[in-house]
Amino acid sequence: FPVTIRTQLGVECTVLTLDIGLGSKRREALRFVNLEVVACLNRRYFLPELTMQRARALVKKFDIVLLSGHWTILNVLVARACQQLQRPYMFAPAGALVPFGRSISLKCIYDAMVGKTLVRNAACWIAVTEAERADFMRYGIDDQQVVVIPNGINPVDYRINSLDAEASRSVS
């Protein structure tokens, strides 16, 4: 996707990410993507090794900031840098706005301490489904202000037909 954007529209995209899963094969596959990689200090809670000074320096370099996902300290640091620099940011939780899975109590604490503010202070809200649009109302965001932009994949490409499913069952 970033390659298409850059070549067809003349726009560059940089991804700020943690170093989790960025082995040599993944880095080679992403060689056309500008990456800003931050070390992860704790892989259970995804604690980034990122100072506010570096977060502000990164935010200063870009015209548009999009925060993706919700339960990350990385997003909190970048959102705070945006606020300090008076730069707007867009927020796309990508299905992660409602607490689910493990550590629900920690997610509720996160929301109470920083998550709700992060959501409310966004300049733009993006949902991947119509159902997610309604999730924003818990945060005081009018669902009519939320833009729905589906994930950039074709679900048909990921369907398993009955022959594929039968073949995979016979291998297991």
SERO-4910 file (N, C-alpha, C, O; in steps of 0.05 Angstrom, whole numbers):
BEGIN
 pado doro    nc1    nc2    nc3   cac1   cac2   cac3    cc1    cc2    cc3    oc1    oc2    oc3
  Phe    A     16    -24      0      0      0      0     17     25      0     13     43    -17
  Pro    A     37     29     19     53     53     18     67     57     -9     71     79    -18
  Val    A     76     35    -21     89     37    -47     70     49    -68     78     66    -83
  Thr    A     45     39    -69     26     49    -87     21     79    -82     20     95   -101
  Ile    A     18     87    -57     14    115    -51     37    132    -62     32    153    -75
  Arg    A     61    123    -57     84    139    -64     87    142    -94     92    163   -104
  Thr    A     83    120   -108     88    121   -137     65    133   -152     69    147   -172
  Gln    A     40    129   -144     17    139   -159      9    168   -151      1    183   -167
  Leu    A     12    175   -125      3    200   -116     26    219   -109     22    243   -103
  Gly    A     51    209   -108     73    226   -100     74    233    -71     86    253    -63
  Val    A     61    217    -54     60    221    -26     77    201    -11     76    177    -18
  Glu    A     93    209      8    108    191     24     94    184     50     80    201     61
  Cys    A     97    160     59     85    151     83    107    139    101    123    123     92
  Thr    A    107    147    126    126    136    145    110    123    167     90    133    176
  Val    A    119     99    175    105     84    196    123     84    221    146     75    220
  Leu    A    112     93    243    125     91    269    116     66    281     92     62    285
  Thr    A    135     48    288    127     22    299    147     13    320    169     22    321
  Leu    A    138     -7    335    156    -20    354    172    -41    339    165    -49    317
  Asp    A    194    -49    350    212    -68    337    203    -97    339    217   -115    330
  Ile    A    179   -101    349    169   -129    352    164   -141    324    150   -129    308
  Gly    A    175   -164    320    170   -178    295    184   -167    271    178   -174    248
  Leu    A    204   -150    275    218   -137    252    245   -151    247    266   -139    249
  Gly    A    243   -177    241    267   -191    233    276   -184    205    264   -167    192
  Ser    A    297   -197    196    308   -190    169    288   -195    147    287   -179    128
  Lys    A    272   -216    148    252   -222    127    231   -200    126    223   -191    105
  Arg    A    221   -192    149    200   -172    150    211   -145    140    198   -131    126
  Arg    A    235   -138    149    247   -113    140    252   -113    110    248    -93     97
  Glu    A    259   -136     99    263   -138     70    236   -134     56    235   -120     35
  Ala    A    215   -146     66    188   -143     54    179   -114     56    163   -105     39
  Leu    A    188    -99     76    180    -71     80    201    -51     69    200    -28     77
  Arg    A    218    -60     52    240    -43     44    231    -17     30    247      2     29
  Phe    A    207    -17     19    197      7      5    182     26     24    172     47     16
  Val    A    180     18     49    165     34     69    185     48     87    204     36     97
  Asn    A    180     74     91    197     89    110    188     80    138    165     84    146
  Leu    A    207     69    153    201     60    180    217     77    201    240     82    197
  Glu    A    203     84    222    216     95    246    211     74    267    188     70    275
  Val    A    232     61    275    229     38    293    237     46    322    258     58    326
  Val    A    220     39    341    225     44    369    228     17    383    212     -1    378
  Ala    A    248     15    400    252    -10    415    228    -14    434    217      6    445
  Cys    A    221    -38    438    200    -46    457    213    -56    482    227    -76    482
  Leu    A    208    -42    505    220    -50    530    206    -73    544    218    -88    559
  Asn    A    180    -77    538    165    -98    550    146   -109    529    127    -95    521
  Arg    A    150   -133    521    134   -145    499    106   -153    508     89   -158    491
  Arg    A    101   -156    533     74   -163    543     56   -139    541     33   -141    534
  Tyr    A     67   -115    549     51    -91    550     60    -70    529     50    -47    529
  Phe    A     77    -78    511     86    -61    489     95    -33    498     86    -13    488
  Leu    A    113    -32    517    123     -7    527    146      3    509    166    -10    507
  Pro    A    142     26    496    162     36    478    185     51    492    181     64    512
  Glu    A    208     49    480    231     64    489    231     90    473    245     93    454
  Leu    A    213    108    482    209    133    467    206    156    486    188    156    503
  Thr    A    224    176    484    222    199    501    202    219    488    197    218    464
  Met    A    192    237    504    174    258    493    190    276    474    179    286    454
  Gln    A    216    280    479    232    296    461    233    283    433    230    297    413
  Arg    A    237    257    432    238    243    406    210    242    393    208    246    369
  Ala    A    189    239    410    162    239    399    156    265    386    145    266    364
  Arg    A    163    287    399    159    314    387    175    318    362    165    329    342
  Ala    A    200    308    362    216    311    338    204    295    314    205    305    292
  Leu    A    193    272    320    180    256    299    155    270    288    151    272    264
  Val    A    139    280    306    114    293    298    119    318    282    105    324    263
  Lys    A    140    333    288    148    357    274    154    351    244    150    368    227
  Lys    A    163    327    238    171    320    211    147    314    192    151    313    168
  Phe    A    123    311    203    101    302    186     78    321    185     72    336    205
  Asp    A     64    321    163     40    338    159     15    326    171     -2    340    181
  Ile    A     14    299    170    -10    285    179     -1    263    198     18    248    193
  Val    A    -16    260    220    -10    238    240    -36    222    242    -57    233    248
  Leu    A    -33    196    239    -55    177    242    -47    158    264    -27    143    261
  Leu    A    -63    157    285    -58    137    307    -76    113    301   -100    116    297
  Ser    A    -64     90    300    -79     66    294    -78     47    318    -57     44    331
  Gly    A   -100     34    324   -101     18    348   -109     35    372   -112     59    369
  His    A   -112     23    395   -121     39    417   -105     34    443    -99     53    457
  Trp    A    -98     10    449    -87      4    475    -56      6    476    -43    -12    485
  Thr    A    -45     28    466    -16     30    465     -5     56    477    -17     77    474
  Ile    A     16     53    492     30     76    503     43     92    480     45    117    483
  Leu    A     51     79    459     62     93    436     42    114    426     50    137    420
  Asn    A     17    107    423     -4    126    415     -6    149    434    -10    172    426
  Val    A     -5    143    460     -8    164    480     15    184    478     10    208    478
  Leu    A     39    174    474     62    192    472     61    210    447     66    234    447
  Val    A     53    197    425     50    213    400     27    232    401     30    255    392
  Ala    A      5    224    413    -18    243    416    -10    267    433    -17    289    427
  Arg    A      5    261    455     13    284    472     33    302    457     31    326    460
  Ala    A     50    291    441     69    307    425     53    324    406     59    348    402
  Cys    A     32    313    393     15    328    375      2    351    390      1    374    380
  Gln    A     -8    346    414    -22    367    429     -2    389    437     -8    413    435
  Gln    A     22    381    445     42    401    453     50    418    430     55    442    433
  Leu    A     51    407    406     59    421    382     35    433    367     38    445    346
  Gln    A     11    430    379    -14    439    367    -18    428    338    -26    442    320
  Arg    A    -12    402    336    -16    388    310    -40    370    313    -41    355    333
  Pro    A    -59    371    295    -81    352    297    -73    324    290    -53    319    276
  Tyr    A    -87    305    301    -82    277    294   -109    263    288   -130    271    299
  Met    A   -108    243    271   -131    226    265   -129    201    282   -107    193    290
  Phe    A   -152    189    288   -152    166    305   -168    144    292   -191    148    286
  Ala    A   -156    120    288   -169     97    277   -163     73    294   -141     61    292
  Pro    A   -181     65    312   -176     43    330   -174     16    316   -165     -3    329
  Ala    A   -183     14    292   -182    -11    276   -193    -35    291   -181    -56    292
  Gly    A   -217    -31    303   -230    -53    316   -223    -56    345   -233    -75    358
  Ala    A   -206    -39    356   -196    -43    383   -207    -23    403   -195    -18    424
  Leu    A   -229    -10    397   -239     11    415   -253     -1    439   -251     10    461
  Val    A   -267    -23    436   -281    -36    458   -261    -56    472   -249    -72    458
  Pro    A   -259    -54    498   -240    -72    512   -249   -102    507   -272   -109    510
  Phe    A   -229   -118    500   -234   -146    496   -208   -161    502   -187   -149    505
  Gly    A   -210   -188    503   -186   -204    507   -176   -202    535   -190   -196    554
  Arg    A   -150   -208    538   -138   -208    564   -133   -179    574   -133   -160    558
  Ser    A   -128   -176    599   -122   -150    612   -144   -130    610   -138   -106    606
  Ile    A   -169   -138    611   -191   -119    609   -190    -98    631   -195    -75    626
  Ser    A   -183   -106    655   -181    -86    677   -160    -66    671   -164    -42    677
  Leu    A   -137    -74    660   -116    -55    653   -125    -36    631   -119    -12    631
  Lys    A   -141    -46    612   -151    -30    590   -171     -9    601   -172     13    591
  Cys    A   -187    -17    621   -205      2    633   -190     24    648   -197     48    647
  Ile    A   -168     17    661   -151     37    674   -138     55    654   -138     80    657
  Tyr    A   -128     43    632   -116     59    610   -137     79    600   -130    103    596
  Asp    A   -161     70    595   -182     88    584   -187    111    604   -190    134    595
  Ala    A   -189    104    629   -195    125    649   -172    145    651   -177    169    655
  Met    A   -148    136    649   -125    154    653   -118    169    628   -112    193    630
  Val    A   -118    156    604   -108    170    580   -125    164    555   -126    180    537
  Gly    A   -137    141    554   -151    132    529   -174    150    521   -176    157    497
  Lys    A   -191    157    540   -214    174    533   -205    201    523   -217    211    504
  Thr    A   -185    212    535   -175    238    526   -162    236    498   -167    253    482
  Leu    A   -147    214    494   -135    210    467   -157    209    446   -154    222    425
  Val    A   -179    195    451   -200    192    431   -214    219    428   -218    228    405
  Arg    A   -221    232    449   -236    257    447   -220    280    434   -232    297    421
  Asn    A   -194    280    438   -178    302    427   -170    298    398   -157    316    386
  Ala    A   -178    276    386   -171    272    357   -186    293    340   -208    302    348
  Ala    A   -175    299    318   -188    318    299   -206    303    280   -224    315    268
  Cys    A   -202    277    278   -217    261    259   -219    232    270   -199    222    281
  Trp    A   -242    219    267   -245    192    277   -252    174    253   -269    180    237
  Ile    A   -238    151    252   -242    133    230   -249    105    241   -235     95    258
  Ala    A   -270     94    231   -279     67    238   -275     49    214   -275     58    191
  Val    A   -270     23    219   -267      4    196   -293     -9    189   -296    -21    168
  Thr    A   -314     -7    206   -340    -18    201   -361      1    211   -356     18    228
  Glu    A   -386     -3    202   -408     12    212   -413      6    242   -419     24    257
  Ala    A   -408    -19    250   -412    -26    278   -392    -11    295   -399     -3    317
  Glu    A   -368     -7    286   -348      7    302   -355     37    305   -348     49    324
  Arg    A   -369     47    285   -378     75    287   -392     81    313   -387    101    327
  Ala    A   -410     63    320   -426     66    345   -408     64    370   -415     76    391
  Asp    A   -386     49    369   -368     46    392   -357     73    401   -351     77    425
  Phe    A   -355     92    383   -344    118    390   -363    134    408   -354    152    422
  Met    A   -388    127    408   -407    142    425   -401    139    455   -407    157    471
  Arg    A   -389    116    463   -380    112    491   -360    134    499   -357    139    523
  Tyr    A   -346    145    480   -326    165    486   -336    194    481   -320    213    482
  Gly    A   -362    196    477   -373    223    473   -371    233    445   -376    257    440
  Ile    A   -364    216    426   -362    225    398   -388    219    383   -397    196    384
  Asp    A   -400    238    371   -424    234    355   -418    215    332   -399    220    317
  Asp    A   -433    194    330   -427    174    309   -428    186    281   -417    174    262
  Gln    A   -442    208    278   -443    221    251   -417    235    244   -413    243    221
  Gln    A   -400    239    264   -373    251    259   -352    231    252   -330    238    244
  Val    A   -359    205    254   -340    184    249   -342    175    219   -364    170    209
  Val    A   -320    175    206   -318    166    178   -312    136    178   -295    126    192
  Val    A   -327    121    161   -322     92    159   -305     88    134   -313     94    112
  Ile    A   -281     77    138   -263     69    116   -256     40    121   -239     34    139
  Pro    A   -267     22    106   -261     -7    110   -232    -13    107   -217      1     93
  Asn    A   -223    -35    119   -196    -44    116   -190    -47     86   -207    -54     70
  Gly    A   -165    -42     79   -157    -43     51   -151    -70     40   -130    -74     27
  Ile    A   -168    -89     45   -164   -116     35   -190   -125     21   -211   -114     26
  Asn    A   -188   -144      4   -211   -156     -8   -217   -182      7   -202   -201      4
  Pro    A   -238   -183     23   -244   -207     39   -246   -233     22   -240   -254     32
  Val    A   -253   -230     -3   -255   -254    -20   -228   -267    -23   -227   -292    -25
  Asp    A   -207   -252    -23   -180   -263    -25   -172   -280     -1   -153   -296     -3
  Tyr    A   -187   -277     21   -180   -292     46   -200   -313     53   -198   -325     75
  Arg    A   -219   -318     36   -239   -340     41   -226   -367     34   -211   -369     15
  Ile    A   -233   -386     50   -224   -413     45   -247   -428     32   -268   -431     44
  Asn    A   -243   -437      7   -265   -452     -5   -265   -480      7   -247   -489     21
  Ser    A   -286   -495      1   -290   -521     14   -268   -541      7   -260   -557     24
  Leu    A   -256   -539    -17   -234   -557    -25   -209   -551     -8   -195   -569      1
  Asp    A   -203   -525     -5   -180   -517     11   -184   -526     40   -165   -536     53
  Ala    A   -208   -521     51   -213   -529     78   -210   -559     82   -198   -568    102
  Glu    A   -220   -575     63   -218   -604     65   -189   -613     64   -180   -630     78
  Ala    A   -174   -600     46   -145   -607     43   -130   -600     69   -113   -616     77
  Ser    A   -136   -577     81   -121   -570    106   -129   -589    129   -112   -595    146
  Arg    A   -154   -598    130   -162   -617    151   -148   -644    147   -140   -656    167
  Ser    A   -144   -652    123   -132   -679    118   -102   -678    124    -90   -699    131
  Val    A    -89   -654    123    -61   -652    129    -57   -652    160    -36   -663    169
  Ser    A    -76   -641    175    -72   -639    204    -74   -665    218    -71   -666    242
***
